[in-house]
Amino acid sequence: MIKIFLTIIILCSSNQLHAAYKGHFKIGKPYQIFDQWYYPEANVNYEEIGVASWYGPKFNRKKTANGEIFKKHHISAAHPTLPLPSIVEVLNLENGKTLIVRINDRGPFAKDRIIDLSEKAAKKLEFKEQGTTLVKVNFLKKETNELHQKLFGKIMLKSHPENIAENHSLSEANKL
């Protein structure tokens, strides 16, 4: 009896989360910002080293690319090509700090930057004051699938096999 009751609570909680979520799943089509082309894809092997920056006040409480509301005091990030939402691990290579982050927006569009973190994420990774830092970003497939299951009731990456790249990095996509 207790087991059935707990299962019902878990299912109801999951359904309430799905119903309350205001964002949507998005991979998207290729797009151009200034002279740079970006090719969104579900690259489950995404791993890249590059410069991270952060954004906050100007975008606070505005809609993200997948319809969520950006909150500078929450841990989130923008990435130019990964599915929205996605989970990544960000390692600050200058101090060894690591943070698990949810990607829910597009960006950064400043030259040579690979991820734009929320103000809170920048604080946690201890680079807010300097503005940018060298990072390693890894896509977390299992955690992304778990997030999709909670938000949408299914694993979204399986639903979009035409967009799943097994070994295609952002830097390779930009050479196309």
C-alpha positions as MATLAB code, in Angstrom:
seq = 'MIKIFLTIIILCSSNQLHAAYKGHFKIGKPYQIFDQWYYPEANVNYEEIGVASWYGPKFNRKKTANGEIFKKHHISAAHPTLPLPSIVEVLNLENGKTLIVRINDRGPFAKDRIIDLSEKAAKKLEFKEQGTTLVKVNFLKKETNELHQKLFGKIMLKSHPENIAENHSLSEANKL';
ca = [
       0.000    0.000    0.000;
       2.783    2.445    0.917;
       4.671    1.549   -2.276;
       1.605    2.325   -4.420;
       1.054    5.625   -2.571;
       4.688    6.687   -3.115;
       4.486    5.766   -6.809;
       1.363    7.937   -7.177;
       3.097   10.874   -5.447;
       6.142   10.535   -7.713;
       3.985   10.349  -10.861;
       1.880   13.332   -9.790;
       5.002   15.374   -8.984;
       6.494   14.539  -12.379;
       3.248   15.471  -14.166;
       3.004   18.753  -12.227;
       6.585   19.623  -13.169;
       5.808   18.877  -16.822;
       2.628   20.986  -16.696;
       4.369   23.895  -14.920;
       7.383   24.000  -17.246;
       7.107   26.946  -19.645;
      10.035   26.160  -21.936;
      10.221   23.810  -24.895;
      12.694   21.423  -26.471;
      14.684   22.963  -29.277;
      17.581   22.024  -31.499;
      16.891   24.499  -34.282;
      18.066   25.235  -37.790;
      21.415   26.739  -38.833;
      21.507   30.481  -38.191;
      23.831   33.413  -38.782;
      24.824   36.106  -36.298;
      26.991   38.809  -37.860;
      29.353   36.877  -40.181;
      29.311   33.633  -38.163;
      27.155   30.592  -38.990;
      26.006   28.232  -36.208;
      24.752   24.667  -36.753;
      22.606   23.431  -33.821;
      22.741   19.685  -33.218;
      22.403   17.047  -30.520;
      26.088   16.235  -30.282;
      26.065   13.644  -27.487;
      29.880   13.570  -27.500;
      30.312   17.341  -27.305;
      33.468   18.330  -25.442;
      35.237   21.622  -26.024;
      37.848   23.834  -24.429;
      37.459   27.560  -24.859;
      36.531   30.865  -23.279;
      33.475   31.280  -21.054;
      31.848   34.596  -20.245;
      28.785   35.490  -18.182;
      25.614   37.494  -18.660;
      23.043   38.822  -16.255;
      21.490   42.238  -15.627;
      20.583   43.174  -19.208;
      18.849   39.820  -19.854;
      17.377   39.163  -16.405;
      13.700   38.106  -16.514;
      13.641   37.992  -20.334;
      12.700   34.927  -22.401;
      15.449   32.535  -23.406;
      15.681   30.853  -26.806;
      13.576   27.916  -25.564;
      10.901   30.025  -23.878;
      12.089   29.859  -20.272;
      12.577   33.040  -18.271;
      16.261   33.825  -17.654;
      17.110   34.528  -14.033;
      20.625   35.774  -13.386;
      20.566   34.353   -9.851;
      19.882   30.805  -11.092;
      22.485   28.440  -12.542;
      22.039   28.299  -16.308;
      23.893   29.042  -19.517;
      23.687   29.874  -23.196;
      25.325   27.762  -25.880;
      25.217   28.365  -29.631;
      24.462   24.803  -30.815;
      23.525   22.290  -28.085;
      19.888   21.193  -27.643;
      17.733   23.305  -25.345;
      17.513   22.340  -22.555;
      20.697   20.326  -22.027;
      22.931   19.536  -19.084;
      26.671   20.145  -19.293;
      29.611   20.040  -16.937;
      31.749   23.183  -16.951;
      35.292   22.957  -15.595;
      37.114   26.229  -14.936;
      40.615   25.331  -16.129;
      42.141   28.299  -14.297;
      41.071   27.196  -10.795;
      39.729   23.616  -11.066;
      36.147   24.515  -10.017;
      33.435   22.390  -11.655;
      29.719   23.070  -12.033;
      26.785   21.191  -13.581;
      24.780   23.674  -15.656;
      21.516   23.636  -17.600;
      21.727   25.141  -21.101;
      18.491   27.013  -21.880;
      19.519   29.816  -24.244;
      21.527   30.611  -27.379;
      24.812   32.494  -27.246;
      27.422   33.706  -26.700;
      27.923   35.547  -29.938;
      31.135   37.300  -28.956;
      34.147   36.073  -30.897;
      35.909   32.964  -29.603;
      33.581   32.269  -26.667;
      31.998   28.837  -26.312;
      29.532   29.336  -23.431;
      27.827   32.219  -21.660;
      27.002   31.468  -18.021;
      24.505   33.117  -15.701;
      25.873   35.487  -13.088;
      25.346   32.887  -10.348;
      27.196   30.219  -12.354;
      30.099   32.644  -12.905;
      30.223   33.280   -9.149;
      30.236   29.532   -8.400;
      33.066   29.002  -10.892;
      34.831   32.017   -9.357;
      35.377   34.130  -12.467;
      32.645   36.774  -12.202;
      35.063   39.588  -11.341;
      37.456   38.844  -14.214;
      34.601   38.449  -16.723;
      35.935   35.486  -18.721;
      37.857   32.307  -18.051;
      39.184   29.254  -19.861;
      36.814   26.283  -19.469;
      36.191   22.749  -20.617;
      32.537   21.982  -21.417;
      31.232   18.387  -21.573;
      27.717   17.403  -22.672;
      26.108   15.081  -20.098;
      23.842   12.711  -22.029;
      22.455   10.747  -19.064;
      21.602   13.896  -17.095;
      20.106   15.552  -20.196;
      17.922   12.498  -20.833;
      16.790   12.516  -17.189;
      15.911   16.218  -17.447;
      13.924   15.628  -20.646;
      12.085   12.721  -19.001;
      11.088   14.979  -16.080;
      10.095   17.974  -18.220;
       8.558   16.339  -21.299;
       7.708   12.809  -20.181;
      10.120   11.299  -22.713;
      13.740   11.348  -23.838;
      13.837   13.995  -26.544;
      17.199   13.135  -28.108;
      15.833    9.795  -29.342;
      12.988   11.730  -30.970;
      15.391   13.687  -33.148;
      17.855   11.127  -34.607;
      18.489   13.270  -37.690;
      20.133   15.868  -35.437;
      22.314   13.542  -33.374;
      25.975   13.819  -34.214;
      28.313   11.264  -32.755;
      31.642   13.040  -33.329;
      31.115   16.581  -34.566;
      32.397   19.522  -32.531;
      31.347   23.155  -32.725;
      34.726   24.131  -34.127;
      34.284   21.555  -36.928;
      30.767   22.807  -37.637;
      31.997   26.373  -37.980;
      34.462   25.267  -40.678;
      31.581   24.092  -42.915;
];
